[in-house]
């Protein structure tokens, strides 16, 4: 561990390198972001994937070879990046979510990032270190067991999923909660009806557009429609008619300062209850790409919006049928549905090691799924080999060693993050990060 002065400088340098342009454009958004990150070490960890990769890219990875250092990874896998969604087959699924940081990299990096997050969470719940070690080991073993499942399957088993029929405990609870959600309830919160037409309601996160900006945004929307795979397109004569469009803010820690828009479109029928809300958000540069050789990968994409969508289709089975990309003034944007059926896993009432163990086992299986299975419309060929076979070969005869390595890393990096959090808070209070003052 570097001395506090040197470590503080690294933290500041990495944050400024990653976010300088956005901080200059919207310092207020980053003031909010940094206040949230200052709350506790886990919040800080969530907002600093860039710092994680600045550290890990310097480490020798004993599990990396010419294939396992070049697979699709989530890029920001932590214990709170799991939740529900309604897949394109109409089934509620519990899975990894938020693919903004997805990229090509070492398969072990996702597992390391999750392991450290689990150690941080365990520390904040005052669990003994032995219990935290056991939880990380259980997560890794579940991941490896699911990799084996894919390896031994005689058929394309991309439809494995965690759903209402094969889960229990807190994961089943969040699926049941998501099942009770409705499109009407979401629309009622976000919109109002005037003269039999639904429009967005006004609040502090909504910005009405001037004529010129609105026309540019609508042109980008029309371009987006061409990026939806043919198999997932609805009838254009009805479904995609735009009823309203607004600027939108108020997203999570990772999206601070990123321009975004919300579209209200005619949905599955002319019933007002079936209108659909789409988000069009500027895609950011993924943290991992700042610390690896990106030449081959960057040539593959038109822009970051294209990269995000290709990555998500490579990592998620049955992706959102409305997922697509576009550009606005030459900058890439991602378009996706604001789903009424999304519910995040809430860890606040999952506190005992036995209860946490049941959850992390399912999360290990879900992690293996994103590495080994992809959407039927994923046409990427950056990763053109069987990932489960590559992982199994790299770990042949060394699985216990691999598990022990991740356990030790999780404990050690969580300790580093707790110290980094204190250094960050002091630097932020002193106004030393990108000129974003704490007051």
PEJO-V58635 format. One record per residue. N is the residue number from 1. RES is the residue in three letters. D_FIRST is the distance of its C-alpha to the first C-alpha in Angstrom with 2 decimals. Layout:
# PEJO-V58635
n->N res->RES d_first->D_FIRST
n->N res->RES d_first->D_FIRST
This chain:
# PEJO-V58635
n->1 res->UNK d_first->0.00
n->2 res->UNK d_first->3.81
n->3 res->UNK d_first->6.57
n->4 res->UNK d_first->8.64
n->5 res->UNK d_first->11.26
n->6 res->UNK d_first->9.70
n->7 res->UNK d_first->8.02
n->8 res->UNK d_first->11.51
n->9 res->UNK d_first->13.26
n->10 res->UNK d_first->11.81
n->11 res->UNK d_first->12.90
n->12 res->UNK d_first->16.20
n->13 res->UNK d_first->16.82
n->14 res->UNK d_first->16.41
n->15 res->UNK d_first->18.64
n->16 res->UNK d_first->21.12
n->17 res->UNK d_first->21.39
n->18 res->UNK d_first->22.07
n->19 res->UNK d_first->24.36
n->20 res->UNK d_first->25.79
n->21 res->UNK d_first->29.30
n->22 res->UNK d_first->29.47
n->23 res->UNK d_first->28.11
n->24 res->UNK d_first->30.79
n->25 res->UNK d_first->33.44
n->26 res->UNK d_first->32.78
n->27 res->UNK d_first->30.56
n->28 res->UNK d_first->32.11
n->29 res->UNK d_first->30.93
n->30 res->UNK d_first->27.32
n->31 res->UNK d_first->27.79
n->32 res->UNK d_first->28.83
n->33 res->UNK d_first->26.02
n->34 res->UNK d_first->23.33
n->35 res->UNK d_first->25.16
n->36 res->UNK d_first->25.10
n->37 res->UNK d_first->21.37
n->38 res->UNK d_first->20.93
n->39 res->UNK d_first->22.91
n->40 res->UNK d_first->20.26
n->41 res->UNK d_first->16.95
n->42 res->UNK d_first->19.13
n->43 res->UNK d_first->21.04
n->44 res->UNK d_first->17.98
n->45 res->UNK d_first->16.86
n->46 res->UNK d_first->20.45
n->47 res->UNK d_first->20.50
n->48 res->UNK d_first->17.39
n->49 res->UNK d_first->18.14
n->50 res->UNK d_first->17.56
n->51 res->UNK d_first->13.83
n->52 res->UNK d_first->13.67
n->53 res->UNK d_first->15.53
n->54 res->UNK d_first->13.69
n->55 res->UNK d_first->10.70
n->56 res->UNK d_first->13.10
n->57 res->UNK d_first->15.51
n->58 res->UNK d_first->13.31
n->59 res->UNK d_first->13.22
n->60 res->UNK d_first->16.32
n->61 res->UNK d_first->18.45
n->62 res->UNK d_first->20.74
n->63 res->UNK d_first->23.05
n->64 res->UNK d_first->23.88
n->65 res->UNK d_first->27.17
n->66 res->UNK d_first->29.65
n->67 res->UNK d_first->30.55
n->68 res->UNK d_first->27.67
n->69 res->UNK d_first->25.43
n->70 res->UNK d_first->28.30
n->71 res->UNK d_first->29.42
n->72 res->UNK d_first->29.80
n->73 res->UNK d_first->26.83
n->74 res->UNK d_first->26.71
n->75 res->UNK d_first->23.51
n->76 res->UNK d_first->22.61
n->77 res->UNK d_first->23.36
n->78 res->UNK d_first->22.46
n->79 res->UNK d_first->24.50
n->80 res->UNK d_first->26.55
n->81 res->UNK d_first->27.61
n->82 res->UNK d_first->30.60
n->83 res->UNK d_first->34.14
n->84 res->UNK d_first->37.78
n->85 res->UNK d_first->39.85
n->86 res->UNK d_first->43.45
n->87 res->UNK d_first->43.46
n->88 res->UNK d_first->46.11
n->89 res->UNK d_first->48.21
n->90 res->UNK d_first->48.52
n->91 res->UNK d_first->46.37
n->92 res->UNK d_first->43.73
n->93 res->UNK d_first->40.48
n->94 res->UNK d_first->37.12
n->95 res->UNK d_first->34.42
n->96 res->UNK d_first->31.26
n->97 res->UNK d_first->31.85
n->98 res->UNK d_first->30.62
n->99 res->UNK d_first->30.35
n->100 res->UNK d_first->29.39
n->101 res->UNK d_first->26.18
n->102 res->UNK d_first->27.91
n->103 res->UNK d_first->27.64
n->104 res->UNK d_first->27.71
n->105 res->UNK d_first->24.60
n->106 res->UNK d_first->23.18
n->107 res->UNK d_first->24.71
n->108 res->UNK d_first->21.61
n->109 res->UNK d_first->19.68
n->110 res->UNK d_first->22.01
n->111 res->UNK d_first->21.55
n->112 res->UNK d_first->17.75
n->113 res->UNK d_first->17.96
n->114 res->UNK d_first->20.62
n->115 res->UNK d_first->18.97
n->116 res->UNK d_first->15.93
n->117 res->UNK d_first->18.60
n->118 res->UNK d_first->20.64
n->119 res->UNK d_first->17.94
n->120 res->UNK d_first->17.46
n->121 res->UNK d_first->21.23
n->122 res->UNK d_first->21.69
n->123 res->UNK d_first->19.41
n->124 res->UNK d_first->21.44
n->125 res->UNK d_first->24.55
n->126 res->UNK d_first->23.45
n->127 res->UNK d_first->23.85
n->128 res->UNK d_first->22.95
n->129 res->UNK d_first->20.09
n->130 res->UNK d_first->22.80
n->131 res->UNK d_first->24.62
n->132 res->UNK d_first->21.69
n->133 res->UNK d_first->21.14
n->134 res->UNK d_first->24.89
n->135 res->UNK d_first->24.98
n->136 res->UNK d_first->22.45
n->137 res->UNK d_first->24.40
n->138 res->UNK d_first->27.61
n->139 res->UNK d_first->26.55
n->140 res->UNK d_first->25.67
n->141 res->UNK d_first->28.91
n->142 res->UNK d_first->30.93
n->143 res->UNK d_first->29.56
n->144 res->UNK d_first->30.55
n->145 res->UNK d_first->33.88
n->146 res->UNK d_first->34.70
n->147 res->UNK d_first->33.82
n->148 res->UNK d_first->36.33
n->149 res->UNK d_first->38.82
n->150 res->UNK d_first->38.74
n->151 res->UNK d_first->38.94
n->152 res->UNK d_first->42.00
n->153 res->UNK d_first->43.82
n->154 res->UNK d_first->47.02
n->155 res->UNK d_first->47.23
n->156 res->UNK d_first->45.11
n->157 res->UNK d_first->43.51
n->158 res->UNK d_first->41.84
n->159 res->UNK d_first->43.44
n->160 res->UNK d_first->41.21
n->161 res->UNK d_first->40.07
n->162 res->UNK d_first->39.15
n->163 res->UNK d_first->42.14
n->164 res->UNK d_first->44.53
n->165 res->UNK d_first->46.14
n->166 res->UNK d_first->43.23
n->167 res->UNK d_first->40.67
n->168 res->UNK d_first->40.61
n->169 res->UNK d_first->38.82
n->170 res->UNK d_first->36.64
n->171 res->UNK d_first->36.72
n->172 res->UNK d_first->40.52
n->173 res->UNK d_first->40.62
n->174 res->UNK d_first->38.90
n->175 res->UNK d_first->41.28
n->176 res->UNK d_first->44.24
n->177 res->UNK d_first->43.13
n->178 res->UNK d_first->42.86
n->179 res->UNK d_first->46.31
n->180 res->UNK d_first->47.74
n->181 res->UNK d_first->46.58
n->182 res->UNK d_first->49.20
n->183 res->UNK d_first->49.50
n->184 res->UNK d_first->52.02
n->185 res->UNK d_first->49.67
n->186 res->UNK d_first->46.96
n->187 res->UNK d_first->49.60
n->188 res->UNK d_first->51.05
n->189 res->UNK d_first->47.73
n->190 res->UNK d_first->47.16
n->191 res->UNK d_first->50.72
n->192 res->UNK d_first->54.24
n->193 res->UNK d_first->57.69
n->194 res->UNK d_first->60.18
n->195 res->UNK d_first->63.56
n->196 res->UNK d_first->62.57
n->197 res->UNK d_first->59.53
n->198 res->UNK d_first->55.92
n->199 res->UNK d_first->53.55
n->200 res->UNK d_first->50.08
n->201 res->UNK d_first->50.00
n->202 res->UNK d_first->48.76
n->203 res->UNK d_first->45.59
n->204 res->UNK d_first->42.63
n->205 res->UNK d_first->40.85
n->206 res->UNK d_first->43.96
n->207 res->UNK d_first->45.13
n->208 res->UNK d_first->48.60
n->209 res->UNK d_first->48.86
n->210 res->UNK d_first->51.25
n->211 res->UNK d_first->53.77
n->212 res->UNK d_first->52.08
n->213 res->UNK d_first->48.64
n->214 res->UNK d_first->50.27
n->215 res->UNK d_first->52.21
n->216 res->UNK d_first->49.12
n->217 res->UNK d_first->47.24
n->218 res->UNK d_first->50.26
n->219 res->UNK d_first->50.50
n->220 res->UNK d_first->46.91
n->221 res->UNK d_first->47.84
n->222 res->UNK d_first->50.79
n->223 res->UNK d_first->48.62
n->224 res->UNK d_first->46.28
n->225 res->UNK d_first->49.24
n->226 res->UNK d_first->49.62
n->227 res->UNK d_first->46.11
n->228 res->UNK d_first->46.96
n->229 res->UNK d_first->47.88
n->230 res->UNK d_first->51.64
n->231 res->UNK d_first->51.37
n->232 res->UNK d_first->49.67
n->233 res->UNK d_first->51.83
n->234 res->UNK d_first->54.19
n->235 res->UNK d_first->57.57
n->236 res->UNK d_first->56.95
n->237 res->UNK d_first->60.34
n->238 res->UNK d_first->58.94
n->239 res->UNK d_first->55.35
n->240 res->UNK d_first->53.39
n->241 res->UNK d_first->55.59
n->242 res->UNK d_first->53.46
n->243 res->UNK d_first->54.69
n->244 res->UNK d_first->52.11
n->245 res->UNK d_first->48.92
n->246 res->UNK d_first->46.58
n->247 res->UNK d_first->43.27
n->248 res->UNK d_first->40.63
n->249 res->UNK d_first->37.42
n->250 res->UNK d_first->35.47
n->251 res->UNK d_first->33.35
n->252 res->UNK d_first->29.95
n->253 res->UNK d_first->26.46
n->254 res->UNK d_first->26.06
n->255 res->UNK d_first->29.44
n->256 res->UNK d_first->29.20
n->257 res->UNK d_first->31.40
n->258 res->UNK d_first->32.83
n->259 res->UNK d_first->36.64
n->260 res->UNK d_first->38.51
n->261 res->UNK d_first->42.09
n->262 res->UNK d_first->43.95
n->263 res->UNK d_first->47.21
n->264 res->UNK d_first->49.89
n->265 res->UNK d_first->51.98
n->266 res->UNK d_first->55.06
n->267 res->UNK d_first->53.97
n->268 res->UNK d_first->55.59
n->269 res->UNK d_first->58.95
n->270 res->UNK d_first->60.62
n->271 res->UNK d_first->59.91
n->272 res->UNK d_first->57.78
n->273 res->UNK d_first->55.75
n->274 res->UNK d_first->54.48
n->275 res->UNK d_first->52.97
n->276 res->UNK d_first->49.48
n->277 res->UNK d_first->46.54
n->278 res->UNK d_first->44.39
n->279 res->UNK d_first->41.14
n->280 res->UNK d_first->40.61
n->281 res->UNK d_first->37.04
n->282 res->UNK d_first->35.40
n->283 res->UNK d_first->32.91
n->284 res->UNK d_first->29.48
n->285 res->UNK d_first->27.50
n->286 res->UNK d_first->25.36
n->287 res->UNK d_first->21.59
n->288 res->UNK d_first->21.23
n->289 res->UNK d_first->23.87
n->290 res->UNK d_first->21.80
n->291 res->UNK d_first->19.51
n->292 res->UNK d_first->22.12
n->293 res->UNK d_first->25.44
n->294 res->UNK d_first->27.87
n->295 res->UNK d_first->31.09
n->296 res->UNK d_first->32.96
n->297 res->UNK d_first->31.93
n->298 res->UNK d_first->32.62
n->299 res->UNK d_first->36.09
n->300 res->UNK d_first->36.90
n->301 res->UNK d_first->36.79
n->302 res->UNK d_first->39.01
n->303 res->UNK d_first->36.33
n->304 res->UNK d_first->33.53
n->305 res->UNK d_first->36.16
n->306 res->UNK d_first->37.58
n->307 res->UNK d_first->34.16
n->308 res->UNK d_first->33.45
n->309 res->UNK d_first->36.88
n->310 res->UNK d_first->36.87
n->311 res->UNK d_first->33.48
n->312 res->UNK d_first->34.70
n->313 res->UNK d_first->37.88
n->314 res->UNK d_first->35.96
n->315 res->UNK d_first->33.83
n->316 res->UNK d_first->36.37
n->317 res->UNK d_first->39.80
n->318 res->UNK d_first->42.63
n->319 res->UNK d_first->40.88
n->320 res->UNK d_first->42.37
n->321 res->UNK d_first->45.75
n->322 res->UNK d_first->45.28
n->323 res->UNK d_first->41.95
n->324 res->UNK d_first->42.27
n->325 res->UNK d_first->41.13
n->326 res->UNK d_first->42.62
n->327 res->UNK d_first->41.86
n->328 res->UNK d_first->42.69
n->329 res->UNK d_first->43.01
n->330 res->UNK d_first->41.27
n->331 res->UNK d_first->38.17
n->332 res->UNK d_first->37.56
n->333 res->UNK d_first->38.07
n->334 res->UNK d_first->37.94
n->335 res->UNK d_first->40.91
n->336 res->UNK d_first->40.97
n->337 res->UNK d_first->42.86
n->338 res->UNK d_first->41.79
n->339 res->UNK d_first->42.69
n->340 res->UNK d_first->44.34
n->341 res->UNK d_first->43.09
n->342 res->UNK d_first->39.34
n->343 res->UNK d_first->37.73
n->344 res->UNK d_first->34.02
n->345 res->UNK d_first->32.78
n->346 res->UNK d_first->32.36
n->347 res->UNK d_first->29.84
n->348 res->UNK d_first->30.93
n->349 res->UNK d_first->33.52
n->350 res->UNK d_first->31.70
n->351 res->UNK d_first->30.01
n->352 res->UNK d_first->30.99
n->353 res->UNK d_first->29.26
n->354 res->UNK d_first->32.64
n->355 res->UNK d_first->33.25
n->356 res->UNK d_first->29.80
n->357 res->UNK d_first->30.26
n->358 res->UNK d_first->33.44
n->359 res->UNK d_first->31.80
n->360 res->UNK d_first->28.71
n->361 res->UNK d_first->31.13
n->362 res->UNK d_first->33.04
n->363 res->UNK d_first->29.98
n->364 res->UNK d_first->29.05
n->365 res->UNK d_first->32.58
n->366 res->UNK d_first->32.45
n->367 res->UNK d_first->29.32
n->368 res->UNK d_first->31.18
n->369 res->UNK d_first->34.10
n->370 res->UNK d_first->32.39
n->371 res->UNK d_first->31.19
n->372 res->UNK d_first->34.58
n->373 res->UNK d_first->37.28
n->374 res->UNK d_first->38.37
n->375 res->UNK d_first->41.15
n->376 res->UNK d_first->44.59
n->377 res->UNK d_first->44.53
n->378 res->UNK d_first->41.32
n->379 res->UNK d_first->42.60
n->380 res->UNK d_first->39.38
n->381 res->UNK d_first->39.21
n->382 res->UNK d_first->35.69
n->383 res->UNK d_first->34.91
n->384 res->UNK d_first->38.18
n->385 res->UNK d_first->37.50
n->386 res->UNK d_first->37.38
n->387 res->UNK d_first->33.78
n->388 res->UNK d_first->34.32
n->389 res->UNK d_first->35.72
n->390 res->UNK d_first->32.83
n->391 res->UNK d_first->30.27
n->392 res->UNK d_first->32.51
n->393 res->UNK d_first->32.89
n->394 res->UNK d_first->29.18
n->395 res->UNK d_first->28.59
n->396 res->UNK d_first->31.81
n->397 res->UNK d_first->31.53
n->398 res->UNK d_first->27.76
n->399 res->UNK d_first->27.69
n->400 res->UNK d_first->26.48
n->401 res->UNK d_first->23.63
n->402 res->UNK d_first->22.83
n->403 res->UNK d_first->23.01
n->404 res->UNK d_first->20.78
n->405 res->UNK d_first->18.11
n->406 res->UNK d_first->18.27
n->407 res->UNK d_first->18.33
n->408 res->UNK d_first->15.17
n->409 res->UNK d_first->13.41
n->410 res->UNK d_first->14.96
n->411 res->UNK d_first->13.89
n->412 res->UNK d_first->10.18
n->413 res->UNK d_first->10.12
n->414 res->UNK d_first->12.40
n->415 res->UNK d_first->10.16
n->416 res->UNK d_first->7.52
n->417 res->UNK d_first->10.84
n->418 res->UNK d_first->12.23
n->419 res->UNK d_first->9.79
n->420 res->UNK d_first->10.28
n->421 res->UNK d_first->13.93
n->422 res->UNK d_first->14.29
n->423 res->UNK d_first->12.97
n->424 res->UNK d_first->15.32
n->425 res->UNK d_first->18.16
n->426 res->UNK d_first->18.14
n->427 res->UNK d_first->18.09
n->428 res->UNK d_first->20.89
n->429 res->UNK d_first->22.87
n->430 res->UNK d_first->22.90
n->431 res->UNK d_first->24.15
n->432 res->UNK d_first->21.45
n->433 res->UNK d_first->21.19
n->434 res->UNK d_first->24.06
n->435 res->UNK d_first->26.51
n->436 res->UNK d_first->26.60
n->437 res->UNK d_first->27.44
n->438 res->UNK d_first->26.92
n->439 res->UNK d_first->30.64
